[in-house]
Amino acid sequence: MSDFRNVWVPVAALALLLTGAVNRGLAEDPVQGATRIVDLGDAVDLELVFIPAGEFKMGSTAEERAWATGIEGGATPGTERESYEGEQPRAMRVADGFWMGRTEVSVGQFRRFADESGYVTDAEKPGGQPHCFDPEWEISAIAPPHPWIPSPGKSWRDPGFGFPLRSVYPVVCVSWNDGRAFCAWLTERERMAGRLPKGLEYRLPTEAEWAYACRGGRESTYFWWGNDLKEGEGRLNISAVDFLPGRNKIWPLANVPWSDGFAFVSPVDHYGPQGRNGFGLADMCGGVWEIVLDHFDPKGGHEQLYVTDSNYRPVCRGGNYFDVPGNARCAVRLGLQGPAYGDSRDGFRICLGVPRGVRD
């Protein structure tokens, strides 16, 4: 009999169980919303959600970009970062279904990887200097420059938040290299245990997969729930009316009138069902930037994996807890300085899908 301890499917998929589809391998015939629980050991697991192949539009309209730099969006006007989204939404297709982490990889999940493998992150290596919040930053009416500075000695183990790190927070101060190492470890671990579905591997999502997954089944809207920022309350963690640890002033960039309850990171899936999109994925807008597999093309994202042999700049998507609403939309995209770059605003989310090769 097959070992299904790492697999759970919702009631909607019960017919597959009754017809014996699972005996042919769940990855062959999953349904949208099916979930897969991966046991990482020491009472730590990771949940994946199945997303079928489909079509969507990548990018944003001129109207959306104008909103992003307007009064409500709050992004700085006159910069080129909105141009990275492309001149207009482009129709794209994700040809293969894939499984994606319901949440970003958490501190607890990453700790299991580091403890079992002995892996040392880029930030922890000699010369590592992740960009972290400067606790000496003087808050003033002048917003930029932002208070993130190179911080030797900081890492995912201590990102400099000013409060105790919890296992349920998204892991930060990790690089593209670190995210790929986590995925390689998980792939090998599951392969050795005989639980890796045939023809699949754990990896970072491609930019197209991420963008498609972020929209949750919608073709093209500002956020995964629609265009109305008010509906984001209780759904996203961004720059809001929150006090910094030990301070009596709020973020000067605050552009939403509510408090999300967290000056920095919030626990993964903190908002529960209300914070999940149409595919059941949590924290896809705001929270922490999510590093994806592709190299950054400033002209816009690609349907197929986009790579380069030199000066690799990984794409990050989704915005972070310090961002204003205009910088935390589905279409927002930036390029990191390089594969080893780490930041206390950056994390990653994994997927389980067909292999997508990137030259090391």
C-alpha positions in Angstrom: 0.0 0.0 0.0 1.2 3.5 -0.8 2.4 5.8 2.0 0.0 8.8 2.2 1.2 10.3 5.5 2.6 13.3 3.6 -0.6 13.9 1.6 -4.0 15.2 2.5 -6.8 16.2 0.1 -9.9 18.2 0.8 -13.5 16.8 0.6 -13.8 18.1 -2.9 -11.1 15.6 -4.0 -12.7 12.6 -2.3 -13.8 11.2 -5.6 -10.2 10.8 -6.6 -9.5 8.7 -3.6 -12.5 6.5 -4.3 -11.5 5.9 -7.9 -8.0 5.0 -7.0 -6.4 8.1 -8.5 -4.1 8.5 -5.5 -2.7 5.0 -6.1 -1.5 6.3 -9.5 0.3 9.1 -7.7 -1.4 12.2 -6.3 0.8 14.6 -8.3 -0.7 13.1 -11.6 -4.3 14.0 -10.9 -4.5 16.7 -8.2 -7.4 19.1 -8.1 -7.2 22.8 -7.4 -7.0 23.4 -3.6 -5.6 19.9 -2.9 -2.9 20.2 -0.2 0.2 18.3 0.5 1.8 18.2 4.0 5.6 17.6 4.0 7.1 16.3 7.2 10.4 18.1 7.9 11.1 16.2 11.1 11.1 17.3 14.8 7.3 18.1 14.6 7.9 20.6 11.9 5.9 20.4 8.6 5.3 22.5 5.5 2.0 22.8 3.6 1.7 23.0 -0.1 -1.4 23.9 -2.2 -2.0 22.7 -5.8 -2.4 25.3 -8.5 -3.6 24.1 -11.9 -2.2 25.4 -15.2 -3.9 28.5 -16.4 -3.7 32.0 -17.9 -3.4 35.4 -16.4 -2.0 38.9 -17.3 1.4 40.0 -16.0 2.0 43.7 -15.5 -0.2 46.7 -14.8 -2.1 49.4 -16.6 -1.2 53.1 -16.8 -4.2 53.7 -14.6 -2.9 51.3 -11.9 0.6 52.8 -11.9 -0.9 56.3 -11.5 -2.9 55.1 -8.5 0.3 53.5 -7.1 2.1 56.9 -7.1 -1.0 58.9 -6.1 -2.3 59.9 -2.7 -3.7 56.5 -1.7 -1.0 54.4 -3.2 1.8 56.5 -1.6 4.7 55.3 -3.8 7.3 57.9 -4.8 6.3 59.6 -8.1 8.9 60.2 -10.8 11.0 57.1 -10.3 11.4 54.3 -12.8 10.3 51.4 -10.6 6.7 51.3 -11.9 8.2 50.9 -15.4 9.6 47.5 -14.4 6.0 46.2 -14.5 5.9 46.7 -18.3 4.0 49.1 -20.5 0.7 47.1 -20.3 -0.6 43.8 -18.9 0.6 40.9 -21.1 -1.3 37.7 -21.5 0.6 34.7 -20.3 0.1 31.0 -19.7 1.5 28.8 -17.0 1.5 25.5 -18.9 2.1 23.1 -16.0 0.3 22.8 -12.7 2.4 23.0 -9.6 2.3 22.9 -5.8 3.2 26.1 -3.9 3.8 26.8 -0.2 0.7 28.1 1.4 3.0 30.6 3.2 6.5 31.9 2.9 9.1 29.5 4.5 9.1 30.2 8.2 11.9 30.6 10.7 11.0 27.2 12.2 11.1 25.4 8.8 14.4 27.1 7.8 15.9 26.1 11.2 15.1 22.5 10.5 17.0 22.7 7.2 20.0 24.5 8.8 20.1 22.1 11.7 19.9 18.9 9.7 22.2 20.0 6.8 24.6 22.2 8.6 24.1 24.9 5.9 25.6 28.3 6.5 23.7 31.2 4.8 25.4 33.9 2.8 24.7 36.4 5.6 26.5 34.2 8.1 29.6 33.7 6.0 32.7 35.9 6.4 32.0 39.3 5.0 28.2 38.8 5.1 26.3 42.0 5.5 22.5 41.7 5.1 20.6 44.9 5.0 18.7 45.4 8.3 16.7 48.1 10.1 18.9 50.7 11.8 17.7 51.0 15.4 19.4 54.4 15.7 17.5 55.8 12.8 16.0 59.2 13.6 12.4 59.5 12.4 11.7 62.8 10.8 9.2 64.2 8.4 11.6 63.4 5.6 10.9 59.8 4.5 13.9 58.7 2.4 16.6 57.6 2.8 15.1 54.4 4.3 16.5 53.0 7.5 18.0 49.8 6.1 21.8 49.5 6.3 24.5 46.8 5.8 24.6 45.0 9.2 27.5 42.6 9.9 26.6 40.0 12.4 22.9 39.9 11.5 21.3 36.9 9.8 18.1 34.9 9.8 18.9 34.0 13.4 18.8 37.6 14.4 17.4 40.1 11.8 17.6 43.0 14.2 13.9 43.5 14.8 14.3 44.5 18.4 12.0 41.7 19.7 12.4 37.9 20.1 12.3 35.9 16.9 9.5 33.4 16.7 9.4 30.1 14.7 6.1 31.3 13.0 7.7 34.4 11.5 8.7 34.3 7.8 12.4 33.7 7.5 14.3 36.8 6.3 18.0 37.8 5.7 18.1 34.9 3.3 19.4 35.1 -0.3 18.5 33.5 -3.6 21.4 31.1 -3.0 19.9 30.2 0.4 16.4 29.6 -1.0 17.7 27.3 -3.7 19.8 25.4 -1.1 16.7 24.9 1.0 14.8 23.5 -2.0 17.7 21.2 -3.0 17.8 19.8 0.5 14.1 19.2 0.6 14.2 17.6 -2.9 16.9 15.2 -1.8 15.3 14.5 1.6 11.9 13.6 0.0 13.6 11.6 -2.8 15.5 9.5 -0.2 12.3 8.9 1.7 10.5 7.8 -1.5 8.0 10.6 -1.2 9.1 12.8 -4.1 6.5 12.7 -6.9 7.9 11.4 -10.2 9.2 14.1 -12.5 8.9 16.9 -9.9 11.4 18.8 -7.7 11.2 21.4 -5.0 12.5 24.8 -6.2 11.8 28.5 -6.1 8.9 29.4 -8.3 9.5 31.1 -11.7 8.3 34.7 -11.9 5.4 33.7 -14.1 4.3 31.0 -11.6 4.6 33.4 -8.8 2.6 36.2 -10.5 -0.1 33.8 -11.6 -0.3 32.3 -8.1 -0.4 35.8 -6.5 -3.6 36.8 -8.5 -5.4 33.7 -7.2 -7.4 33.1 -10.3 -8.1 36.8 -11.2 -6.8 38.0 -14.5 -5.5 41.5 -13.6 -6.3 43.6 -10.5 -4.2 45.8 -8.2 -4.3 43.3 -5.3 -5.4 39.7 -5.3 -8.8 40.7 -3.8 -9.5 43.5 -6.3 -8.7 47.2 -6.6 -10.1 48.6 -3.4 -7.4 49.2 -0.8 -10.0 49.3 2.0 -10.6 45.6 1.5 -7.0 45.0 2.4 -7.6 45.5 6.1 -7.0 42.2 7.9 -5.3 40.8 4.8 -1.9 42.4 4.4 0.9 43.6 6.5 2.4 46.9 5.1 3.5 50.3 6.4 0.6 51.2 8.6 -0.3 53.0 11.8 2.0 50.8 13.9 4.6 51.9 16.4 8.2 50.8 16.1 9.6 48.8 19.0 10.5 51.2 21.8 9.3 54.2 20.0 6.4 56.6 20.4 6.1 57.5 16.7 4.6 55.5 13.8 6.3 54.8 10.5 6.5 58.0 8.5 5.6 56.1 5.4 2.3 54.9 6.9 -0.3 55.0 4.2 -3.2 52.9 5.5 -5.3 54.2 8.4 -5.5 50.9 10.2 -3.0 49.0 12.3 -2.1 45.6 11.1 -0.7 44.9 14.6 2.9 44.5 13.5 5.6 47.1 13.0 7.8 44.5 11.2 6.9 40.9 10.2 3.7 39.1 11.2 3.4 35.4 11.7 2.8 33.5 8.4 -0.9 33.0 7.7 -1.7 35.3 10.6 -4.9 36.5 9.0 -6.3 33.0 8.3 -8.8 32.4 5.5 -9.4 36.2 5.0 -5.8 36.6 4.2 -5.7 33.9 1.6 -6.3 34.4 -2.1 -8.4 32.4 -4.5 -5.8 29.7 -4.6 -5.6 29.5 -0.8 -2.2 31.1 -0.6 -1.5 33.4 2.4 0.5 36.7 2.5 1.0 37.1 -1.2 0.9 40.9 -0.9 2.9 42.6 1.8 4.7 40.7 4.6 8.1 40.1 3.1 9.4 40.3 -0.5 9.5 36.8 -2.0 12.6 35.8 -4.1 11.9 33.9 -7.3 14.0 31.9 -9.7 14.2 34.4 -12.6 16.9 37.0 -13.4 15.5 40.6 -13.3 14.6 42.1 -16.7 13.7 45.8 -16.1 11.5 45.8 -19.1 9.1 43.3 -17.5 8.5 39.7 -16.5 8.6 36.7 -18.8 6.3 33.7 -19.4 9.3 31.4 -19.5 12.1 31.2 -17.0 14.5 34.2 -17.8 18.1 33.7 -16.8 21.6 35.1 -17.5 25.1 33.8 -17.3 26.5 36.8 -15.5 25.5 39.6 -13.1 22.5 37.6 -12.0 19.9 39.7 -10.2 17.1 37.6 -8.8 13.6 39.0 -9.0 11.6 39.6 -5.8 7.9 40.1 -5.7 5.0 41.1 -3.5 6.2 44.0 -1.4 7.0 44.0 2.4 5.9 45.2 5.8 7.7 48.6 5.3 6.1 49.3 1.9 3.2 51.7 1.1 0.2 50.2 -0.7 1.4 51.2 -4.2 4.5 49.1 -3.6 2.7 46.0 -2.4 0.5 45.2 -5.4 0.4 42.0 -7.4 2.4 43.5 -10.3 5.2 45.1 -8.3 8.7 43.6 -9.0 12.2 44.5 -8.2 15.7 43.1 -8.8 18.1 42.2 -6.0 21.7 43.2 -6.0 22.9 39.6 -6.6 22.4 36.0 -5.7 24.0 36.4 -2.3 22.1 39.5 -1.2 20.1 39.3 2.0 17.7 41.7 3.6 15.4 41.7 6.7 12.5 42.5 4.3 13.2 39.5 2.0 12.2 35.9 2.2 11.0 33.1 -0.1 8.2 30.7 -0.8 8.8 27.3 -2.4 7.0 25.3 -5.1 7.0 21.7 -6.2 6.9 21.4 -9.9 8.6 20.3 -13.1 12.3 21.0 -13.0 13.4 24.5 -14.2 17.2 24.5 -14.7 19.4 27.4 -13.7 23.2 27.3 -14.2 25.1 27.5 -10.9 
